[in-house]
Amino acid sequence: MTAIRFILLLALASPLGEAAEPSSTVNYQRHISPLFSKFGCNAGACHGAAEGQGGFKLSLFGFDAAADYQAIIDQDAERVAKSPDQSLLLLKPSGNLDHEGGTRFNVDSPSYELVKRWIREGAKNEVLGALVELSIVPAQVNLSSTTPEADFKVVARFADDSRLDVTNVSKLHVLDDSLAKVDTSGRLTRIGNGDTSIIATYGGRSASAAVLLVDDPENTLRLEPPANEVDEWINRKLVRLQISPAEKTDDYAFLRRLYLIATGRLPTPIEIQSFVADSSGDKRSRAIDRVLVSPQHASLWATRMCEITGSREHLSSDAAVAEKQQRRWHEWFRIRFADNTPYDQIARSVLTATSRDRHAVGEFIRRCAETPTDVALDAASYAAKPTLDLYWARREANERVNLESLSERTAAAFLGVRMECARCHKHPFDRWTQNDHRSFANVFAQIRYGLSPELRSGLANALEERRASIAAGESPLRIPRIREVYVTDNRSANFRDATTMEVLKPRPLGGAPFEPEGDRREQFVQWLLQPDNPFFARNIVNRVWAFYFGRGITEPVDAFSASNPPSHPELLDWLEKDFVASGYDIRRLERMILNSNAWQRAATIATDRRNNSRNYSRFQVRILPAAVIVDAIADVAGDSDQRAVESPLFRPKTSGATEYFQVFDRPERVATCDCERSDAPSLRQTMLLLSDDTLLERLRKGIAEDFTHIRRDRKRVRQLFFTTLSRPPTRDERKTAMEYLSESEDRVEAVVDLAWSLVTTREFFTNH
């Protein structure tokens, strides 16, 4: 046995947090301060509040351990007395004195004994090496009906490479507490079947370990041969969990699912019948290839990128200008997804954008003067720009942009990290501090939106030339009001250290500080696009996965952190590496996902219900997005308005769409996190469909035109089901529908009634 391994085993066997050796010393930062986080004492609702509680204030989530220590040992407060048992630090949380926060630990608990020992030893604050790593041992815990309990350890590694078992001073919880529970000593107990994770938080860091909860192995585990590498990884976990996945869905459901997700429209009856009649083995792959190059697919992704990058945040107050901005933003992304531009190039073109794109000032002014007046032509002209300067055109006072908001959006959109909490305090669920937030915001401190000195001078010259041309009898172009996104040569930063007020160097999340020279965004992109960057490729791969499965491998998709582990870490690692190796080819990634058995499985109801949404053993039924609902109804009604899924506008003016965008949660594209989108069903959605007084009239108009030429009721019913539900009716459905038609005096009105009954079903407004 090596010396290092022996030392580690000793550390695991002798946890100072509970059963420490008598000769060991309790350390404030390593043992006492974490207890305040474990019991919630430094939370915002307790002593971590702005004014504290009961005259005792701690830093929020313990970000300032030194200040907390001074507050604890304050002699006047008597929190620490000569006799440990008479110290308020023990009397109140143990319930021996009135405590608004209630009892936090008992007198006979390890936590009480730990604090008592610290006070007895002099309540010192010896500064030791900083925490550099937190881990859970073992990295995977397996529980079953025969072994319903298991232990684990939380191990901290410090800068001096010392290791300490901190299980009993860590905050512990299980992600899905319906499957397992954990006690403060590190004992995990099985409740149900499935998989989840243990999360441990200590010293401002978090760690996780997988938990698999299974019954005895099934004798009839059924797995299809994998279609590609995606299925290889998915199947491995299904085998570990002893879950038999659903079989592939039938051709009707497959085509409907594919069209609704990838194009935002229903397949036509002709497309359905042609696809089902095709007996070739590769027909599904060919259908996938067709939809991925369709214009509607590019429009859907453009809309999704408008949501991710916040196309409606800080729009102009002028409605006409705001519409032009939305159209430009959408068209810029649509063209790039239609061309399958590598994603690293898209990101670079957004993150390093300026308005002039290296053009001379005079050329830039001329181009602005020649901007088309037609909004569609203007959007097409803007899309030809190499960069998306609209991303940075969010001016506040004095031509400055909102750096805090922009840094948070950039972190969420391109790194998959939510930074909002760290704007004001240490992030409660991640490692990021307020200084991390400020240093990251300083990366973009050179950006301005307004009149650069060069543009101001150029406009003065252009106006002088225009006046001279008018005096000469010419009719020169009008010079519009022009603003630009530009980079200053200012090397300073806007934000300072929250405690010392020293200027913070610009620094990406988890990276080294940047040099002050040049456009620091170029340095940021260079850091971002390194093949081993832990955020960039991982983020977009996870977003593409969520686009098709309804949830990310990490969920929420922009909340990557140690406290939010992915459901399939090995799969995510492989997809990330493969995506980088492919040259950031999104279409290739989409093709791989759509061709997998995991995506093509039926949406049958699970009998065991073991984390099916996490483990992809079945396709999860999802509410259709608002724009898709609007267009699907229009397809059935035969409306000819512009399709909502192809519209760049937040709420396009299409038939009957007024309330649908609200009730079906159309994302507003203004929040810096990806938290506006919701696939959750609601009673309001059903009630809207049932109470929409325009729906029946729209269906009546469309049905009257499309079904009057069909003479046989059997064919009418079949066509109606293909038009609405993309499948033929079952025997019972056909029988009931034909009986209703035969008993009706007005066949057209009866068909309208049937159409309304199908459109208002859950099957119509879900993707399955």
N, C-alpha and C positions, 0 to 999 in steps of 0.2 A: 504494500500500500504506500503510495507516495505521501510525502509530508503535507503537501497542499490538500490532498483529499482527506488525510487524517484530521487536519485542522478544521476543514469544512464540516466533517462529521461531528467533531466536538462542538462546533457552533450550533449545529442543528439539534444536538442532544441536550444542550444546556442553554435554553432560552432565558436570557436575562429578564425578559418581560414577565416571566411567571415563576420560574424555579431557578433563579440565578444562584451561582455559587456565593457563599458568604463573603468571600474576599473581593468579589467584583463590585464596582462602583456604579451607582445609578447616575446617568448623565441627563441633564435637563433637555438638551436638544434632541437626543436620541430616544429618550424614554418618556419624559414628562410632557413636553410640547406636543408630541403625537397623540397623547391621551385626550387633550382638549379637542382635537379634530375627531377622534374616534367617538367621543360622546356628544359631539355637536356644540361644545361650549363656545367655540369661536365662530359659530354660524351667525348669519345676519339676524336671526330671530332671537339670539341670546347675547352673550357678551361681545360678539363680533359686530354688533350694531354700531351705527355711527357714534352714538353717545354711550354705548355699553349698556349694562343692566346692573342696577343696585350699586352704582358707584364703582363698578369693576368693568374695565374695558380691555378687550383683547383685539389684536389685529384680525381682520376678516380672513377666515380660513388659515390663520397662523402664518401669514406671509412675512411678518416681522417678529421673529422669535425673540430677538434681543429686547425689543420694546415690551413684549409680553412678559419677559422675565423680570424687568424692572417693575412692572405693574404688580406682579405676584409678590415680590419680596418687599414691597412698600411697608415700612415698619409701622406707619400710622394705621394701616388697614388691618393689621393682625391676621393677614391671610396665612402667614407662616410664623408660628410661635415656637418658643423653645421646646415646648412639649408637642410633638407631632399630633397627638390625639386632641389637642386643644386648638389646632390650626383650622381656620375657616376653610382652607383648601381641602380639608377632609371632612369637617363637620357638616358643611352644606351639601356637597354632592352625595354624601352617604345618608342623608336624611335625618341626621341628628340635630340639625337646626333648620328652621323654616327656609326653604329654598324655592323660589318661584319656578326654577327649572326642574324641580322634582328630584327624585333619587336617581343618581347616575350609576352608582355602584354601591355594593354592600360592604359592611365593615370587614367581613371575612373573605372578600374578593381579592384576587391577585392585584387588581388595579389599586385598591386601597393600600395594600402592603407595599406596592412599588412607590407610591407617593410618600408614604410614611417613612420608608427607608431613605428616600431622597432628602426629606426634611431632617431626619436624624443625622445624616451625613453632612449636613451643613447647607443644604439647598444651594449648592454651587452651580455655576454655569461654565464648566470647562469647555473651551472651544476645541472641537476635534475635526477630523477630516470631513469634507462635505459628502453628502449622499450622491452617488453616481449611477447606481443601478438598483432596481427593485425587481424581484422575481418570485414566483411561486413554485415550490417543489412538492410534488412532481408537476410537470407542465400539463399533464392530463390525468384526471381522476375518473376512474371507472366504477360505477355503482350498479348493482343488479339486485334481483330479488333475494339472492343468496348472500350478497355482501352489500347491505343497504347503507352502511356507514363507512367512512374513511377519513383519515387525517391528512393534513397538508401543512406546510410551513411557508411563511413569508420571510424571505431572506433579503437583507439589505447589504449592499456592497458600498464601501466608502472610498474616498480618494486615496487612502493609504493601503488599499486593497484588503482591509479587514472586512470580515463578514459577521453579521449578527442576525439571529433569529428574532424578528420583530412581530411575530404573529399576534401576540397578545396586546400589542400597542398599536396595531393597524386597524383601520376601519374596514370591515369585511361585509360584503353583501353578494347575493346571487342575482344575476341579471333577470332570470325568470324564477321568481320565488314560488311559483306554482309547481315547480319540478323538484326543488331541493331547498333545504334551509341550512344555515351555517351558524355555529355559535362562536363566541369570542375566543375560544381556545384553538380554533382551527379544525373543528369536527364538522364534517359535512354529512347530512342525512338525506336520503332519497325520499321523495314524495311521489313523483310520477315518472313517466317514461319520456325520453327525448334527449335533448342536449341543451346545455346552457353554458355559462361561464361563471367562475368565481372572480370577483374583483376585490383587490386589496389596495388601500390607499395609505401611504405613509410618507411623511416628510415632503409633501407636495408632489409626490410621484404616485403613479398607479401601475399595477401589474395585473395580469389575468392568467387564468388557466382554464382549459376546456374541461367540461364535465359531461360524461356520457352516462346516461341512465337507461339501462336495457333490461329486458326479461331474459330468461334462458333462450339460447339460439333457436330460431324457428327451423323446422325441418323442410319447409317449402318456400324458402326465400327465392323470389323470382326476379331476375335481372336480365334485361336484353343486352346483347353485346354492344359495347359503346360505339356511338357513331363517330366520335372524335375525342380529342383530349379533354374537352369539357366534361364529357360523361365519365371518363376515367376517374377524374377527381370526385365528381358527384357520387359515383357508385361506391368508391372506397368508403365514404362516410355512411352511405346507406347500409353497407355490409356491417360496419362497426355498430350501427344502431339497430340492425336486424329489421330494416323496413323494406318491404316489398313495394316498389313504386307502381304507379298506375301504368297501364299500357299506353301506346301512342293513341292520340285522339283520331277520330275518323276524318276523312277528307273534307267533309262539309265544315266541321268545326275548325280544322286546321286552316282552311282558306279564309274563313271569316276572321279568325284570330289574326292571321298574318296581315290581311288587308287593313283591319281596324288599327292595329298597332303600328304598322310600317307606312301606311298611306293615309290613315285617318278617314277612310271611307269603306262602305260596304261593297263586297263584290257584287257584280250584276248577276242576274239569273243565268245569262249566257255564259259568263265566266265560270260560274259554279258548275254548270252542267258539262262544259268542255273539260274542266279540270278533273271532275269525277270520272268522266268517260275515258280519260287518258290512262292507259295501262302500263306506261313506261315506268321503270323503277326510279328514275331520277326526276320525276315530275315535281316533287316538292322542292328540290334544290333549284330547278329552273324557275319555279314560281318565286322563290326567294330572291334569285338574281334579278328577276324582272322588277319586283317592287323596290329593291334597293337602288335602282337607277331611275325610278319614277320621279317626276317633278314634285309630286305631293310629299314624297319621303324627304326630299331636301327642305321643303317648306316646314315640315314638322320639326326637323332638327334645328332649323333657323329659329322657330318659335321657342324651342327648348333653350337654345343659347341666349335668346333675348331674356328669358326668365332667369337663367343662371347669371348673366352679366348685368341685369338690372336696367333694361332699356327704357323704363318709364321713370326712373329715379331722377329727380331734378330736371324734368322736362320744362320746356318753355311754357309760360303762362298763356301765350298766344296759341289757340287751338289749332290754327292752320300750320303754324311752325312745328308744334308738337306732333301733328300727324306726319309731317314731312320727316321729322327725326325718327319716328317709329318705322316708317317705310324704309328709310335709308339703312337703319340698323339691321332690320330683318333681311333686306335684300343683300347686304354685304355678307351675312352668314349663309344665306341660301345659295349664292353662287359658289361659295367655297365647299359646301357639302355636296352640291351637284357635281362639282369637279373632283370630289374626293381629295381635296387638298390635305396633305399630311397634317395631323393635329398640332405637331410642334410648330409648324409654320403659321398656323392659325393663331396659336397662343402668342408667338413672337410678334405677329402683326397687330395684335390687340395691345399687348403690354408695352410696346415701344412706340406707339403711335404718336404722330404729330400731325397737325393740319396741313402743313406745307409739303410733307413727304420729300424733303430735300430740294424742292423747287425754289427758284429765286423768288423774291418778294413780288416783283412785277408780274411774273408768270402766274403766281398764286392769285393775285388780285384780278388778273384777266380771267382766270378760270372761274372765280367766284362771280364775276360779272356776267359770264356766259352760262350760268346755271339754268337748266331748262325750267320753264314755268310749270309744265305738266308734272304732277307728283310722281307718276310711274316712271317717266323718263328721267326725272331728277334722281330717283332711287337707283335706277340702272347706271346712271352716270357716277353716282357716289360709290356703288359697288365695285367700280373699276379702280378705285383708290387702293393702293397697296396696304393701307393701315386703317384701323377703325378708331379715328380720333374722338368719335362720340363717346367712347368709353371714359375718356378723361374730361369731357366738357361738362363738368358739374360745378360751375362756378359758385363761390360764396362772395364774401366781401373782398375788395381790393384784388380781384383777379385770382385769388387763391382758390384751390379746390378743397373739398372736405377730405382731408388726409385720413382722418380716423375712419370715416365711412368707406373710403376707397380702399384702404388697407384691409379692412374687414371683408369687403366684397372680394378683393383679389385673393385673400387667403381662402375664402370659402369656394370661390369659383375655380381656382387653378391649383389649390393645394388640398382642398377637401378638409379644411380646418376652420372651426368656428372660434372667432376671437372676440366676440362682443363682450363677454364677461370680463376679459382681461383689460378692457378699456378703463375700468374703474378699480379693479382689485385683482388679486391672484385668481386665476381660473379655478373653480372648485373641482372640476372633473378632468383637468389636464395640467400639464407641466408649465403652461405659459403664465408669465407674470405681467404686471402692468408695464414694466420696462421692456419686456419682449414686444408687447403691443406698440409701444412708443418707438422703439428702435426700428421696427418693421415699417411703421408709418413714415419714419424719416427717410426711408429708401425713396419715397415719392415726393419728398419735400421740394424738389426743384420744379415741379410741374405747375404751370399757370394756364389760365384760360382767360384770354382777353386780348389786349393790344400789346404785342411785343415792341420794343424800341424800333426794330427793323420794319415791322408792319406799320407802325405809326408814321415813320418817315416815308415809307413807300406809298401810303394812302395820301399823304400831303402832296407828294409828287404827282400821283395819279389824278388827284382833283385839280391840280394846277394845269396838267395837260388837257384834262377834259374841258376846263374853262377856255383854254386857248383854242381847242377844236370847235367849240360852240361859237366862239367869236369869229372863227374862220368860215362859219356857215355849215359846218359838218354836224352830224347827228351821232355822237359817240354813245357807247353803252353807258347805262346808268351804273354808278358804283354803289353796290349795296352796303348795308351795315355789316362789317366783317369783324369776326373775332377768331382767334386761333388758339389751339393747344400748342404750347411751346415749352421749352426747357430753359430755365435760367442758368447762368454760370455761378449761381450762389452755392457756395460750399457748406454753408451753415445748415443746421437742422432746426426743425420747429420744436421738437419735444425734448424735455429734460428728464433726468432721473427723478423718480417720484419722491425720493428721500433727500438726496444731496443736492438736487437741482443742477447737477453737472450736465452738459450737453451729451446726449447719447449718440454714439456712432450709428450710422445706418447699418442695419443688419437683417438678413432674412431669418425666418424662423428656424432655429437650430443650426444656423450657419455662422461663418466668420464675418466680421465687419467688412464693409465695402470701402474702397478708396474714394476720397471725396471728388476726384477729378472726373469730368465727363458726365454723361447721362447715366445715373446710377441704375436706371431701369435696364440698361444693356447688361450691366453686371448681374442684376437680378435674373434676367432671362438666361444668361450664361450659366448661372448656378442652377436655375430651375430645370434646364434641359440636359443636365448631366445624366447619363444613363443610370447612375446609381442614386439619383435624387429620390428620397423616400416618399415624396408626395405626388409629383406631377402625373406620371403615367398611371400610377395607382388610382388617383382620383378620377381620371376620365374613363379608365376601364370599369371602375365601379359604377360610374354614372351610366355608361352604355348598358351594362348588365341590368341596372335598375330600370332603364327605359323599356326593356323587354320583359323582365320578370315582375315588375311592380315593386320590388324592394332590392336594395343593394346587398352585396356580400357583406359590406359594412353599412349599417342602417342606423340613423339617417346618413345619406350619401355624403354630406359635407361635415361629418362629425368624426373624422378619424382621430382616435386617441387611444391611449393604453387602457382607459376605462370603458372603451366601446370596441371590443375585439370583433374581427370578422367571423362570420359563421363558417367559412371555408378558407382558412388562411393559406393553405398550400395551393388551392385553386387560384386565389387572388395573386399570390406570388408568381405563379406560372403565367397567368394572363398578362401580368405587368411586364414580365421579361419578354414574352412572345410579342407583345404590342410594340415594345421598343425595338426588338429585332426586325419587325416588319416595316420599320420606318414610320411608325405612328399611323398606321393604316386603319382608320375607323371602319371602313366598309368590310375589310377582311375580318375584323373582330365581330362585326354584326353577323356576317355570313356564318362564322363558326358557331355563334350562339344560336342562331335560328335553325341550323342544321342539326343541333344536338337533340338527343332523345329527351333530355331534361326539359327543353322548351316545348317540345311537341307532345308532351304527355297530356292525357285527358284530365279534365277538371272534375273527376269523380269525387264524391264525398268520402273522406277517409274514415275508416272504422276505428283506427287507433289514435288519430289526431296527434301524432307525435311530431310537433314542430314542423308541419308540412311546409309552411311558408319559408322556414329557415333552410330546409333540406331538399326542397325541389323534388319531392317524390310525386307531386301532383301539380298541375297548373293551377295557380290561385285565381279565382274569379275576381274580377276588378270592375269597378264602376268606370264607364267610359268617360274620358275627359269632356269638358263642357263643349268645346268646339266640335268634337266628333259626334256628340249627341245631336247638336244642332244640324250638322250635315247629314247624319243618318236619317233624321226625320225629313229633311229636305229631299233626300233620295227617294223615300217612300212617297212623299207628297208630290214629287215632280217639280219642286221649285227650281228656278233657274238663276237664283241670286249667286253672287260670288261665294265660293266655299269658305267657311269660317277657318278651316285648318290651313288654308293657303293665304289667309289674310294676315298682313303684318300688324294690324291694329289689335289693341288689347280687347276691345269689344266691337267687332265690326257690325255694321248695320245689315243684318241678314234677317230673313223672314222668321218671326216668332222667337228671336234670340234674346229678347230683352232680359228675361228673368233667368234663363238657362245658364248664362255665364256666372251669375251670382250663386244660384242654388247648387250647381255642380262644381263650384270652387275653382273658377278660372283664376290662375295665379296673376297677381297684379303687377309683378315684375318690379317691385320697389324694395322689398326686404333684402338685407345683405346676406341672410342665410337662405337656404333652400327649404323654407318652412311654410310657404304659402300654398303649396300643392297638397291636395288630400284626395285619396282614393276611397275614403271611408263612406259607406252608404248611409243615407239618412232618410227619415220619414218625409222630409221636405221634398226630396227628389221624386218620390212616388206621388205625393200629393200634387206637385206641380204638373206632372204628366196627366193625372186624372182630372185636374181642374182647369187645364189650359183650354179656354173657350175658343181659341183660334185653331187648335190642333185638328178638331173634327172638320172644320170648314176647309182647311188646307188639304186634308186627306180626301175630302169629298171632291175637290177640284181635280186632284191628281188621279184618283181612282176612276172618275168619270171619263177621263181622257184615255187611260191606259187599259181599262178592263171591259169597256163596252163592246169591243170587237171580239172578245173571247165568249164563245157561245156555250161551252159545256162547263157545268159547275165544277166538275172534278178538276178540270184544267185551271179554272179560276182559283180554286183553293190552293192547288199546287204552286201556281205562279205567285200567289199572295205570300205563301210561306217562304218561297225563295227570295222574294223581294224584301221581306222584313227580317226573318230569322236565318236566312241563307241555308236552308235545309228543306227537304220535303216533309210534309206532315206525317205524324205517326198514323197508324190505322184508326185509333180512337179519335184523334184530332180531325182526321179527314171525315170520318163518319158524322161527328158532331157538327162540323162546319157545313157539310152538305145538307144535313137535315135542317139546319137553320136557313140556308139559302132556299131550299125547296118550300119552306113554309112562309117565305117572305113574298109580299106582293111586288115590292120594288127591289129587284136583284142588285142594282147598283148601290142603293142605300144599304142593303144587307152586306155587300162586300166592304163598304166603307166602315160599317160597324165592326166587321171582322178585323179589318186593318187596324182600327183604333184599339181593339182588344189585344192585338199582337204587339203593337207599338208600346203599349203601357205595361207590358210584362217585364219582369226582372230579366228574362232572357234577352230581351231586346237591348236594354240599356246597360248591359254588362258585357265584358269580354271574357270568354270562357273557352 
